[in-house]
């Protein structure tokens, strides 16, 4: 597959803060890639560099084989919504889109057709004549997506497109992204909604401290960790831990009466070892990591809860 969007060794500092620290990212043509990371991980900075809003201190970016430099103009080829969308508040939704169409020099007929199509895609047709200052947060998000879709671009870069939406709105955005991808678009979407990323994206890149720490399909990343979760009486925990570690398994505490066991072939093996040591768990569950588990572990959050 062709990497339609490719970033190599991106570095960006703001004073003493390293927003990006050698970030490498490849988005293949026709894929929907979710960019995940905690606040301050560098997601928005990376998107700003990808669309040419700011320049990296080091590294390179190419989109559709063309280097992104000071002279690069996304124009109609790349639709983007980075950070909070900004509009002319006293203009209507339609008029805000018409400003962009005029900047591109479109004839009136083309502008009218694309404005109507973009507003319909994000379910803003009924509100298209209202001033943007009266839009709700969710409506402003959808108008930002409409701006990104105005030229019907083959590439979309969206920063938190479901931000501020209610559950029904989130589902609508999910369905929209799936439909856009099904039409052949390449989409890079930054999000903190891990469940939505799992349902929407066919690949995921997790960024932490300015670099990619894991990348792959949601299923492959989630399937990278399996464990046995045990709940025992508090007085049985030390003996259970000793016998399981002696068998070569990794054991972690997950609370006063819970143990997580990694590396065990199956639950019956764990149960037999515990019974031989006189330990009888109240619960024994085999669990596969979710994308959330992987995310928390890779970004360090889970280590504060487990020891």
C-alpha positions in Angstrom: 0.0 0.0 0.0 1.0 3.6 -0.7 1.7 5.9 2.3 -0.3 8.9 1.3 0.6 10.8 4.4 4.1 10.3 5.8 5.9 12.0 8.6 9.5 11.2 9.5 11.4 12.3 12.6 9.2 15.3 13.4 10.5 17.5 16.2 9.0 20.6 17.6 9.7 22.6 20.7 7.9 25.5 22.4 10.6 27.0 24.6 11.7 24.3 27.0 8.8 22.0 26.1 9.3 19.3 23.5 5.9 18.9 21.8 7.2 16.4 19.3 10.3 14.3 19.8 11.0 12.3 16.7 7.5 11.4 15.6 7.2 8.9 12.7 3.8 8.3 11.1 2.5 6.7 7.9 -1.1 6.7 6.7 -1.8 4.4 3.8 -4.2 5.3 1.0 -7.8 4.4 1.7 -7.3 3.8 5.5 -8.8 5.5 8.5 -6.1 6.0 11.1 -6.9 7.1 14.7 -4.2 9.2 16.4 -4.6 8.6 20.2 -2.7 10.1 23.0 -3.2 11.9 26.4 -3.5 15.6 26.6 -0.2 17.3 25.8 1.1 14.2 23.9 1.6 16.2 20.7 -1.4 15.2 18.6 -2.6 18.6 17.6 1.0 19.8 17.0 1.5 16.9 14.6 -1.7 17.7 12.7 -0.8 21.4 12.5 2.5 20.4 10.9 0.8 17.9 8.5 -1.4 20.6 7.1 1.3 23.3 6.9 0.0 25.6 9.7 3.3 25.4 11.5 6.7 24.1 10.5 8.6 21.4 12.4 12.0 22.2 13.8 13.3 19.0 12.3 12.0 16.1 10.2 9.9 15.9 7.0 6.3 15.5 5.9 5.0 14.4 2.5 1.4 14.3 1.4 0.6 12.5 -1.8 4.3 12.5 -2.5 4.7 16.2 -2.2 6.8 17.7 0.6 5.0 20.0 3.0 7.1 23.2 3.2 6.4 26.9 3.5 5.4 26.9 -0.2 3.0 24.0 0.2 -0.7 24.8 0.0 -3.3 22.2 0.9 -6.0 24.0 -1.2 -8.7 21.6 -2.3 -6.7 18.4 -1.9 -6.7 18.1 1.9 -9.7 18.8 4.1 -8.7 19.7 7.6 -10.3 20.6 11.0 -7.5 21.2 13.5 -8.3 22.2 17.1 -11.5 24.3 17.7 -13.1 25.4 14.4 -13.3 29.1 13.9 -16.1 30.9 12.0 -17.4 34.3 11.2 -20.0 34.4 14.0 -22.5 36.8 12.3 -22.5 34.8 9.1 -24.8 31.8 8.6 -23.5 28.3 8.1 -24.0 28.6 4.3 -22.2 32.0 4.2 -19.2 30.7 6.1 -18.8 27.9 3.6 -19.3 30.4 0.7 -16.4 32.5 2.0 -14.1 29.5 1.6 -15.5 28.7 -1.9 -14.9 32.3 -2.9 -11.3 32.2 -1.7 -10.8 29.2 -4.0 -12.4 31.2 -6.9 -15.2 28.7 -7.5 -18.1 29.7 -9.8 -21.5 30.2 -8.1 -23.0 26.9 -9.5 -20.1 24.8 -8.1 -20.1 26.6 -4.8 -23.9 26.1 -4.3 -23.7 22.4 -5.2 -20.8 21.6 -2.9 -22.1 23.8 0.0 -25.4 22.0 -0.1 -23.8 18.6 -0.2 -21.4 19.3 2.6 -24.1 20.7 4.9 -26.3 17.7 4.2 -23.5 15.3 5.0 -23.2 16.8 8.5 -27.0 17.2 9.0 -26.9 21.0 9.1 -29.2 21.7 6.2 -32.0 22.9 8.4 -29.7 25.3 10.3 -27.8 26.5 7.3 -29.4 29.9 7.3 -28.8 30.6 11.0 -25.9 32.7 12.2 -23.0 30.6 13.4 -22.9 32.4 16.8 -26.2 30.7 17.7 -24.9 27.2 17.0 -24.4 24.8 19.8 -20.9 23.2 20.4 -21.9 20.1 18.5 -23.3 22.2 15.6 -20.0 24.1 15.4 -18.1 20.9 15.3 -20.2 19.7 12.4 -19.8 23.0 10.6 -16.1 22.6 10.9 -16.3 19.2 9.4 -18.5 20.6 6.6 -15.7 23.1 5.8 -13.2 20.3 5.6 -15.5 18.4 3.3 -16.4 21.4 1.1 -14.1 20.5 -1.8 -14.8 16.8 -1.6 -11.1 16.1 -0.8 -9.5 12.7 -1.1 -7.6 13.3 2.2 -9.1 14.4 5.6 -7.3 15.4 8.8 -9.7 15.9 11.7 -8.8 16.9 15.2 -11.4 15.6 17.8 -14.4 15.7 15.3 -16.8 14.3 17.9 -15.9 16.9 20.6 -18.9 18.3 22.3 -21.4 16.0 20.6 -24.1 14.0 22.5 -24.2 10.2 22.1 -26.5 10.4 19.0 -24.2 13.0 17.4 -21.1 10.8 18.1 -22.8 7.9 16.3 -23.6 10.2 13.4 -20.0 11.3 13.1 -18.9 7.7 13.3 -21.2 6.7 10.5 -20.1 9.7 8.5 -16.4 8.8 8.8 -17.1 5.1 7.9 -19.1 6.3 4.8 -16.4 8.7 3.8 -13.7 6.0 4.1 -15.9 3.6 2.1 -15.9 6.1 -0.7 -12.1 5.8 -0.9 -10.9 8.7 1.2 -7.9 8.6 3.4 -8.6 9.9 6.9 -6.4 10.7 9.9 -8.5 11.5 13.0 -7.3 12.6 16.4 -9.6 11.5 19.2 -9.7 10.7 22.9 -12.8 8.5 22.5 -11.2 5.1 22.4 -14.4 3.2 21.8 -15.2 5.3 18.8 -11.7 4.8 17.4 -12.1 1.1 17.7 -15.4 1.2 15.8 -14.3 3.7 13.2 -10.6 3.3 12.4 -8.8 0.3 10.8 -5.5 1.4 12.2 -4.4 3.2 15.3 -1.2 5.1 16.3 -0.7 5.9 20.0 1.4 9.0 20.7 3.0 9.8 24.0 5.6 12.5 24.9 5.8 13.5 21.2 6.5 10.1 19.6 4.6 7.1 18.4 4.8 4.3 21.0 2.6 1.7 19.2 0.8 1.4 15.9 -1.3 -1.3 14.3 -4.9 -2.5 13.9 -7.1 -2.1 16.9 -7.5 -5.8 17.1 -3.8 -6.5 16.9 -3.0 -3.9 19.6 -5.7 -5.1 21.9 -4.8 -8.7 21.4 -1.2 -8.1 22.4 -2.0 -8.6 26.0 -4.0 -11.5 27.8 -4.2 -12.2 31.5 -5.9 -14.2 34.2 -7.7 -12.0 36.7 -8.0 -13.5 40.2 -9.9 -12.5 43.3 -8.9 -14.2 46.5 -9.2 -13.8 50.3 -6.6 -11.2 51.4 -4.7 -13.8 53.5 -4.3 -16.0 50.5 -2.7 -13.3 48.3 1.0 -13.8 49.4 0.9 -17.6 49.0 -0.9 -17.3 45.6 1.6 -14.8 44.4 4.6 -17.0 45.4 3.4 -20.1 43.7 2.4 -18.3 40.5 5.7 -16.5 40.3 7.6 -19.7 41.0 5.8 -21.2 37.9 7.3 -18.4 35.8 4.2 -16.2 35.4 4.2 -12.4 35.8 2.0 -11.5 38.7 0.7 -7.9 39.5 -1.5 -6.7 42.2 -4.7 -4.9 41.1 -6.1 -4.0 44.5 -6.0 -5.6 48.0 -7.6 -8.9 46.9 -6.9 -9.1 43.2 -4.0 -10.4 41.2 -3.4 -10.2 37.4 -1.4 -13.2 36.0 0.3 -12.9 32.6 2.0 -15.7 30.7 -0.3 -18.5 31.9 -1.4 -20.9 29.2 -5.0 -21.2 30.6 -7.1 -20.7 33.6 -7.1 -24.3 34.6 -3.4 -24.3 35.0 -3.6 -21.4 37.3 -6.4 -23.0 39.2 -4.5 -26.2 39.8 -1.4 -24.4 41.0 -3.5 -22.4 43.5 -5.3 -25.5 44.7 -2.0 -27.3 45.4 -1.0 -24.3 47.5 -4.3 -24.3 49.4 -5.6 -21.1 47.7 -9.1 -21.1 46.2 -10.1 -18.0 44.2 -13.6 -16.5 44.5 -13.2 -15.4 40.8 -11.0 -16.5 38.0 -11.5 -14.7 34.7 -9.4 -14.9 31.5 -9.4 -11.4 29.9 -7.9 -9.9 26.7 -6.7 -6.3 26.8 -9.0 -3.7 25.3 -7.6 -0.8 23.3 -8.2 1.3 26.5 -6.0 -1.2 28.5 -3.2 -0.9 25.9 -3.5 2.9 25.8 -3.3 3.3 29.6 -0.4 0.9 29.8 1.7 2.5 27.0 1.1 6.0 28.2 2.0 5.1 31.8 -1.4 5.7 33.4 -1.9 2.0 34.3 1.4 1.8 36.2 0.0 4.1 38.9 -2.7 1.5 39.7 -0.7 -1.7 39.3 2.4 -2.9 41.1 
